[in-house]
Amino acid sequence: MADTALPVSMTLASGVERIFPTLTLAQVQRIALHGRVRPVRAGEVLFEAGERSVPFFVVTAGRLEMILPSTTGERLITVYRPGQFTGEVNMLSGRPVLFRSRATEAGEVIELDREQLIALVQTDSEIGEIIMRAFITRRVELIAQGLGDVVVVGSNHCAGTLRVKEFLTRNGHPYTYIDLDRDTDIQSLLDHFHVTVADVPVVICRSDMVLRNPTIQQIADCLGFNQPIDQTQIRDVVIVGAGPAGLAAAVYAASEGLDVLVLETHAPGGQAGSSSKIENYLGFPTGISGQDLAGRAYTQVQKFGAQMVITKGAKQLTCTRKPYTILIDDGLRVSARTIIIATGAAYRKPPCENLSRFEGTGVYYAATFMEGQLCRGEEVVVVGGGNSAGQAAVFIAQASKRVHMLVRSSGLSDSMSRYLIRRIEQNSVIVLRTNTEIVAVEGNQHLERVSWRDHQSGSIEMHDIRHIFLMMGAVPNTQWLNGCITLDAQGFIKTGPDLSQEDLTAAHWPLTRAPHLLETCLPGVFAVGDVRAGNIKRVASAVGEGSIAVSFVHQALHE
Ligand SMILES: Cc1cc2nc3c(=O)[nH]c(=O)nc-3n(C[C@H](O)[C@H](O)[C@H](O)COP(=O)(O)OP(=O)(O)OC[C@H]3O[C@@H](n4cnc5c(N)ncnc54)[C@H](O)[C@@H]3O)c2cc1C
């Protein structure tokens, strides 16, 4: 339809046309049916950085520039020409936008509000695909280039810095990182905001708000991650947890017309979001990073119109009357006709004093690109003999000098995939140490030394090692259930046929029918994924259970 956009800041590896596609005349005309055509004046600001739920614009005449405003001035990001459209993933989630949009000359646009845009991407699959692909690739490019409304000032030797970076990364939010240890000019920036080095990590949010060593809740609030929760609304289904199981349940429930609220304490993706590469998930023959999978799923959830709130976990379930209510972290309550529990599980740690002191500064529970960078060229320890330990060892071995894989038992777990066992055996960087356990860790600001005991010989060795990856399995996140739900001996939730007659009698099961598959001892409350007793701890099974549960939610809603 017109000449192509010439992005100013975005020097793109992945192809301009995918990120800034130009629609055909026929496509533009179809979009016009969903919105309104209106003129724009030269210099008119169509939306301002930080505004929420801004409209979506397709340029039909003239030019729209996208600008990143900052305390030091404006930075031109790109210019949209006729046939091109504004927006990235924030437009679907309703979160504040990162850029200002301004018309450089008089022209014309098609304007769609958020609901009209969601209706468009749901009903016109050709245009929906172009828009979704552009939104996702734009966000990926922004993250890659650190273009956004957040600056993190910190140090790689500080656990708080890693915590903040991890939170932003896992939530797919672009940020600029300034390393205090490397950037000597940083003091003038800190002076500008009257902060001392003792306040690190410092998060500068939308150019003006300065957060000193903030909690993740403060960051989420500052960046406007969440829309307000209407406490009077009774939801068809509240999904607790946004790992693969919760995300799948949200996609299916919202796409089937249910009113869905998702509560998540940390970031979409759950444990899978921390996985460097998932190689056995159907449809991704070359593997997909957990971050990528979670980002795509999150966008899909937004596309179907489910509401998700981040850093607002479930604290307590009230189950004595219907609708059920869930108390959320900040004292709010939400009511639900049905609930899907998808809270997964938390990592196990070896019984070793001091270990928690080094979390984030040498002790990690995930082996992603970020951690991989930290231990490049060094020796590392991976603890555990299951699939996640195997994956971590193979991944970390790509860039590190030596990987000591410590397994307490006499060999790798029976449940470890054959392909991983082969890769470990064939990798000369990985040293498998069976019957071995960590007994001590030492260091000052950062982990510096690790000691382990060989239980067969009784000998203890100490090594100068600065990085440990704990991959020892997990305990279920079921503490918040307030005694409402029948659990197994390990605290995992019993469902369907696993609930014995005694369990149901003790729980006062009120119906004549037996619980559905995946249904707990409370009618209309389901458990899916890693939190469920007997679950196979895999992404595919979590996704499968999340989607199956929705069909039973429909039945429960009609009961
Ligand atoms: C490093 C690693 C690599 C892995 N690699 C693979 C792989 O390659 N292939 C594979 O198939 N599987 C893999 N797995 C296993 C897979 O990730 C899990 O089986 C899967 O993530 C389970 O999904 P889930 O949704 O049930 O739970 P989780 O992924 O654990 O998600 C649970 C979510 O609930 C949230 N939550 C917890 N409590 C609350 C609360 N009270 N309120 C609100 N939210 C809460 C958590 O923050 C979390 O986001 C890996 C796991 C790890 C740790």
The ligand as a Gaussian input file, in Angstrom:
#p B3LYP/6-31G(d) Opt

LIG

0 1
 C       14.555000     -25.580000      35.281000
 C       13.378000     -26.416000      34.827000
 C       13.387000     -26.970000      33.545000
 C       12.290000     -27.723000      33.117000
 N       12.317000     -28.231000      31.847000
 C       11.253000     -28.945000      31.379000
 C       11.251000     -29.455000      30.046000
 O       12.198000     -29.267000      29.287000
 N       10.167000     -30.136000      29.622000
 C        9.091000     -30.371000      30.417000
 O        8.133000     -30.953000      29.945000
 N        9.074000     -29.922000      31.690000
 C       10.122000     -29.215000      32.197000
 N       10.135000     -28.759000      33.488000
 C        8.961000     -29.051000      34.330000
 C        7.844000     -28.062000      34.019000
 O        8.379000     -26.753000      33.968000
 C        6.758000     -28.140000      35.064000
 O        6.232000     -29.430000      35.084000
 C        5.636000     -27.160000      34.727000
 O        6.129000     -25.838000      34.727000
 C        4.500000     -27.275000      35.734000
 O        3.555000     -26.311000      35.413000
 P        2.502000     -25.798000      36.478000
 O        1.731000     -24.725000      35.795000
 O        1.759000     -26.928000      37.039000
 O        3.335000     -25.207000      37.696000
 P        4.491000     -24.085000      37.782000
 O        5.238000     -24.020000      36.506000
 O        5.197000     -24.403000      39.021000
 O        3.655000     -22.747000      37.940000
 C        2.957000     -22.438000      39.117000
 C        2.715000     -20.952000      39.183000
 O        1.881000     -20.652000      40.291000
 C        2.363000     -19.493000      40.957000
 N        1.894000     -19.532000      42.350000
 C        2.331000     -20.313000      43.370000
 N        1.632000     -20.068000      44.491000
 C        0.708000     -19.126000      44.173000
 C       -0.314000     -18.463000      44.903000
 N       -0.558000     -18.743000      46.193000
 N       -1.072000     -17.547000      44.263000
 C       -0.840000     -17.254000      42.945000
 N        0.117000     -17.846000      42.213000
 C        0.888000     -18.777000      42.808000
 C        3.866000     -19.598000      40.809000
 O        4.478000     -18.315000      40.941000
 C        4.000000     -20.164000      39.401000
 O        4.079000     -19.149000      38.429000
 C       11.197000     -27.979000      33.973000
 C       11.204000     -27.428000      35.261000
 C       12.274000     -26.645000      35.686000
 C       12.275000     -26.058000      37.080000

